[in-house]
Amino acid sequence: MPAVNMEALEEVLLNISEMVCELPWLQELDLNPLIVDEHGAIAVDARIVIDFAATSGDRYSHMAIHPYPVHLIQNWEQPDGRTITIRPIRPEDAEMEQEFVKNLSDESKYYRFMDTLRELTQSMLVRFTQIDYDREMALIATLPDADGKEVQIGVARYVTNPDGETVEFALAVADEWQKHGVGRRLMSALIETARQKGYRAVVGDVLSQNTKMFRLMTILGFTIHPHHEDPAVKRVVCPLHAQ
């Protein structure tokens, strides 16, 4: 017999996956039989059980593992006609993330990591790109180069603190893209994501000499406080109120 159309079978599985993600009231789904041949796939019969889903501000709270949050992708048109894409990071972005960090100036690396590292270690790279979208978020800004290859020009991320009510952020922007609004755009998107998840505040530690970051934080509504452990660092806090 001819081999079955595997693309058709993959399409069925992907569509079922999308239904599970987007329809929290779907409790059971039974396709029987599902016939697949060289021409495609067809569900001869189907049984679906639905029930009321618990209300939550998190659209994927019904799932054990959260899917890639495509609803957070946005495009930002530039005056020169180019389009910057802001989107959640993916595991396959590891090489691009490494190249982004390598190309940062020593000052930008020090302000971001409070260290003089030259590049990310393998464990750091895994931790930064293979994230749990339920408990953390990393939004990257990318732009196609002359050959159409995606290049990272910035990243803003947060991780949930042990209190479960606040998140700790970090921000880095490519040196040539600083003072172009990239940091503000990334942080605004990150703050809104944290607000939608129901967190109480976004907090972060900033080196005292990082005046550019303090200006941005003030614009975004952060307050600046002394750090209780390190005088060389200040604590910035942005309360989140439901809108």
C-alpha positions in Angstrom: 0.0 0.0 0.0 1.2 3.6 -0.6 2.7 5.4 2.4 0.4 7.6 4.3 0.5 11.4 3.9 2.6 12.2 7.0 2.1 16.0 6.5 -1.7 15.5 6.8 -1.3 13.5 10.0 1.0 16.2 11.5 -1.6 18.8 10.6 -4.3 16.9 12.5 -2.0 16.7 15.6 -1.1 20.4 15.4 -4.8 21.4 15.1 -5.7 19.2 18.1 -2.8 20.8 20.0 -4.1 24.3 19.1 -7.6 23.4 20.3 -6.2 22.2 23.6 -4.3 25.4 24.1 -7.0 27.9 23.1 -10.2 26.1 24.4 -9.8 25.5 28.1 -13.4 24.2 28.4 -12.4 21.2 26.2 -12.1 18.2 28.5 -12.0 15.2 26.2 -11.6 14.6 22.5 -12.0 11.2 20.7 -11.5 10.9 17.0 -12.5 7.3 16.0 -11.7 6.3 13.4 -9.2 8.7 11.9 -8.4 7.4 8.5 -5.1 8.5 6.9 -3.9 7.4 3.4 -1.7 8.8 0.7 -4.4 11.5 -0.1 -4.8 12.9 3.4 -6.6 12.4 6.7 -10.3 12.4 7.6 -12.1 12.0 10.9 -15.0 9.7 10.3 -16.5 10.3 13.8 -15.7 12.5 16.7 -16.7 12.8 20.4 -16.0 16.0 22.4 -16.7 16.6 26.1 -16.8 20.1 27.3 -17.2 21.7 30.8 -16.9 25.1 32.4 -13.3 26.2 32.7 -12.1 28.0 35.9 -11.7 31.8 35.2 -8.1 33.0 35.2 -6.2 36.0 33.9 -3.7 33.5 32.4 -5.1 32.1 29.1 -3.0 28.9 29.5 -3.6 28.2 33.2 -5.4 24.9 32.3 -2.1 23.5 30.8 0.8 21.8 32.6 3.3 23.1 30.0 2.6 26.5 28.4 2.9 26.8 24.6 4.9 29.5 22.8 2.9 32.7 23.5 2.3 33.9 19.9 -0.1 36.6 21.2 2.9 38.5 22.5 4.5 39.0 19.0 4.3 42.6 17.8 5.9 44.5 14.9 7.3 48.0 15.2 7.6 50.0 12.0 10.7 52.3 11.9 10.9 55.7 10.2 13.3 54.2 7.6 10.7 51.6 6.6 12.4 48.7 8.4 10.3 46.6 10.8 11.5 45.5 14.3 9.9 42.4 15.6 9.4 42.0 19.4 8.6 38.4 20.3 9.2 35.8 23.1 12.5 34.0 22.8 12.7 30.4 21.5 15.2 27.6 22.2 16.4 27.9 18.6 17.5 31.5 19.2 20.5 30.3 21.2 23.1 31.1 18.5 21.5 34.5 17.9 21.5 35.3 21.7 25.1 34.3 22.0 26.1 36.6 19.1 24.1 39.5 20.6 26.0 39.2 23.9 29.4 38.9 22.2 28.8 42.1 20.3 27.8 44.2 23.3 30.5 46.7 24.5 32.3 45.9 27.7 30.3 48.6 29.4 27.0 47.2 28.3 28.0 43.7 29.3 29.0 45.0 32.8 25.8 47.0 33.3 23.7 43.9 32.3 25.6 41.1 34.0 27.6 43.1 36.7 30.5 41.0 35.4 33.2 41.2 32.7 32.2 38.0 30.9 33.0 37.8 27.2 30.3 35.4 26.2 27.5 33.3 27.7 28.4 29.9 29.0 26.5 26.9 27.7 24.5 26.6 30.9 23.6 30.3 30.7 22.6 30.0 27.1 20.3 27.1 27.9 18.8 29.0 30.9 18.2 32.2 28.8 16.6 30.5 25.8 14.8 27.4 27.1 12.4 29.1 29.4 9.2 28.2 31.2 6.8 30.8 29.8 4.5 30.4 32.8 7.1 31.6 35.4 9.4 33.7 33.3 9.5 35.7 30.1 12.2 36.9 27.7 11.2 39.3 24.9 13.7 39.9 22.1 13.8 42.6 19.5 15.0 41.5 16.1 15.7 43.0 12.7 16.5 41.4 9.4 20.0 42.1 8.0 20.9 42.8 4.4 20.7 39.1 3.7 17.3 38.7 5.4 18.8 36.9 8.4 17.2 37.7 11.8 19.5 39.7 14.1 18.9 40.4 17.7 19.2 44.0 18.9 17.8 43.8 22.4 16.3 41.6 25.1 14.2 42.2 28.2 13.4 39.4 30.6 11.8 38.7 33.9 11.9 35.8 36.4 9.3 35.2 39.1 10.6 35.9 42.6 10.2 33.4 45.4 7.3 35.4 46.8 5.3 34.6 43.7 4.0 38.1 43.6 6.8 40.1 42.0 9.2 39.5 39.1 12.9 40.6 38.7 13.8 42.1 35.3 16.9 42.5 33.2 17.4 44.6 30.1 20.1 44.8 27.4 20.2 46.7 24.1 22.8 46.6 21.3 25.1 49.6 21.6 24.2 50.9 18.1 20.5 50.8 19.0 20.6 52.6 22.3 18.8 55.9 22.4 16.4 54.7 19.6 13.5 53.7 21.9 14.2 49.9 21.8 14.8 49.6 25.5 11.6 51.5 26.3 9.6 49.4 23.8 10.9 46.1 25.2 10.3 47.1 28.8 6.8 48.4 28.1 5.9 45.1 26.5 7.5 43.2 29.4 5.7 45.2 32.1 2.4 44.7 30.3 3.0 40.9 30.1 3.7 40.9 33.9 0.6 42.9 34.6 -1.6 40.5 32.5 -0.1 37.6 34.5 -1.3 39.2 37.7 2.0 40.1 39.3 2.1 42.9 41.9 5.4 44.6 40.8 8.4 44.5 38.5 11.7 45.0 40.4 15.4 45.1 39.5 18.9 45.9 40.6 20.8 48.6 38.7 24.4 49.7 39.2 24.5 53.2 40.7 26.6 54.6 37.8 24.1 53.4 35.1 22.5 56.8 34.6 20.9 55.8 31.3 19.0 53.0 32.9 17.7 55.2 35.7 16.4 57.8 33.1 14.5 55.0 31.4 13.2 53.5 34.6 11.9 57.0 35.7 10.1 57.4 32.4 8.5 54.0 32.8 7.2 54.7 36.3 9.8 53.0 38.4 10.8 54.4 41.8 14.5 54.2 42.8 15.6 53.0 46.3 18.9 52.3 48.1 19.8 48.6 48.1 19.7 47.0 51.5 22.9 44.9 50.8 25.1 46.7 48.3 25.7 50.4 48.2 27.0 50.2 44.6 23.5 49.0 43.5 20.1 50.7 43.6 16.7 48.9 43.7 14.1 50.0 41.1 10.4 49.1 41.6 7.4 49.5 39.3 4.1 48.7 41.0 1.6 47.0 38.7 -2.1 48.0 38.8 -4.8 46.3 36.9 -6.0 48.3 33.9 
